[in-house]
Amino acid sequence: MTRPLASLGNYRRIVIKIGSALLVDRGAGLKTEWLEAICDDIAALRARGVEVLVVSSGAIALGRTVLGLPAGALKLEESQAAAAVGQIALARHWSESLSRSSIVAGQILLTLGDTEERRRYLNARATISQLLKLGAVPIINENDTVATTEIRYGDNDRLAARVATMTGADLLILLSDIDGLYTAPPHLDPAAEFLPVIAEITPEIEAMAGGAASELSRGGMRTKIDAGKIATSAGCAMIITSGKPLNPLKGIDDGARHSWFAPSATPVTARKTWIAGQLQPAGILTVDAGAETALRAGKSLLPAGVRDVSGQFLRGDTISVVGLEGREIARGLAGYDADEARRIAGHKSREIEALLGYAGRSAMIHRDDLVMTETAAKRGDAKTKKDEAHA
Ligand code: GLU
């Protein structure tokens, strides 16, 4: 397994995700001292030649403080309004604090579509790399004022992981209110053990994540592990550490407690990373056992092995491939529109011309457009003790 690098200065490009609770105090507003300290950390990293991107939460928390909205859950339009007020203030604070070290900040607001639709993804990526080339620090958040429930990330953990894979970062740091991953939630279970290094995100590791989230931060450990899966499968390492002390990045190098997730030794290509990381596949193909075996052997998915087609997708959309019992095996780009896929499902490739009236491609999903999404451990399907304990 790869080992953690000796210091953050050894990484080339780092994405730092900052949770709302670290930046915003519900009574006093923005925590200026904390922000200025992390900007000093960022300046120190840049002086060592590391490129830094920040995914900063806090727009909604800051906006609701400025607007004096009551505690408790907000309605969608209230959180959108809070984000509009909060984001402008958040960006100003970042820009001013970084300028103390003569660093220029650039604001990027993303929605799900910007990372999930290939063309928009390429656009967003180009803008971010141009900012880095010009020496600016991108300050990224979800565009909460326009994102509605169906089309939003909702948590910045997974957004930060998508930014990390999109920009080819080699490290993602999630600054949180907890200092890393434990075998069980430490506030509930005194026997919980801390895990300093996670070689692979197995179902057992996923089961340790629990579900906690607070009013200020959307993501609990669950979304952090999801973020880890997105990042590590693309060859990007991940660190979870507490952001509560001042200068938490310097803290990592000084030995502060943190969990380090190893990057996959065989990262999939950028194109396949993009396919696997899609959050909302447009449809589902259910395949038989023979097709499952063929896919695992690296073959294309042929119409003959497809038992059922659900969803309305177009050729080129990302779709999910599931086994007969409904477990996802792979994802890929559809070779056919959904209605054509329904007509040829279960048929031999040589019958396609007679069925559709033209000689289409022989594969429902070509192997180059297909990526396996199950882990080796999942394939065994055996429930672990921890799965049961957390069920
Ligand atoms: N985008 C949200 C905000 O800036 C935060 C989401 C999260 O807490 O992960 O307020």
Residues whose N, C-alpha, C, O or C-beta is under 5 A from the ligand:
A	BS01	LIG	S20 S56 S57 G58 A59 I60 A61 N141 E142 G154 D155 N156 D157 L216 S217 R218 G219
